Amino acid sequence: MNAVRLNERPRTWFRSERVFLSDGRWYFHTREGVDVGPYDSQFEAEIEAGMLKELLRERAEAEGPLNVIREFVLDSYVMGRPLAPSFGQAS
């Protein structure tokens, strides 16, 4: 199924692993071109990626996806789990 977000032009998406290992730490990649992490384990990165995916599904249309990601990262910091996201080009 190829879902298109409201006000987003249809594109062809490639499938790849969103969770990846870099320098011994785990990260996940978002459609918006943000690598979120680091996490200590692949499992933790997968869980957090799923949580962010749900937040984006619920709130991205109203708040904008980058604002939702920003809040996700800030909430992690407040809870004692600082993240160091990197912003690149969206796929």
N, C-alpha and C positions, 0 to 999 in steps of 0.2 A: 504494500500500500504506500503510495506516495502522497503524503499530506502536504498541503501548502498552507502556511500561516497567512492570516488576514493581511492584505496589503503587501504580500511578498510575491515577487514574480517566480513562476515555476522554474526550477533548475534541476539538473541531473546531479544527484548526490552519489558519491562513491562510498562503499562500505569499507570501513577499516576499524581497527580496534580504537575505541575512544580512550581506553586506559593504557598507559604505557610507562615503561621504566626508563629513567634517565638519571645517571650518576648515583645509582643505588636507591633512588627514591621514586615513588609512584605518583603519577599525575593523570588527569583526564583532560581531554580536549573537547571544547564546545563548538557548535556550529558557528558561533559568533567569533571564532578565532582566538579564544582564550584558553590557555593551558592552566588548569587549577591544581594546586598542590603546593608543597609535597606532602605525601602520605607515607606512613611507615610500611604499609602492605598493599598488595593488589586488592585484597578484599575491602579494605577501608576506602580505597579510591573508587571502587565499583559502587559501594553503598552511597558514598557522598555524591557520585555522579547521578545515581538514581534519585536522590533527594533533590538535587538541583534541577534535574529534568522535570520533576513534578512541580516544583516552584515555577519554572518557566512555563509549563503547560497552563498553570492556574493564573499566573499574573503577568506574563510577558506582554500580552496585548494591551493591557491597561497601563503598565508601568514602563514598558520597554525592556528588552532582554538584557541589555548591558546594565541597567539599573538593578534588575533582579540579581544578576551575577555579583555586582558590587555589594549589595546588601548581604548576600550569601557569604562573601569573603569577610566582610566586616563582622557579621555575626560569629563566624568561626574564630576571629581574633578575640572578640569579647569573651568567648567561652574558653579561652586559653589555648586555642589551636590555631596559631597564626599561619596563614597561607601566604604564598608569594606568587600570585598569578602573573603570567606573562601574556601580553596582548600581541597577536600577530594578525595575519590575513585570514579572513574567513574562507573556508574551502568552497 
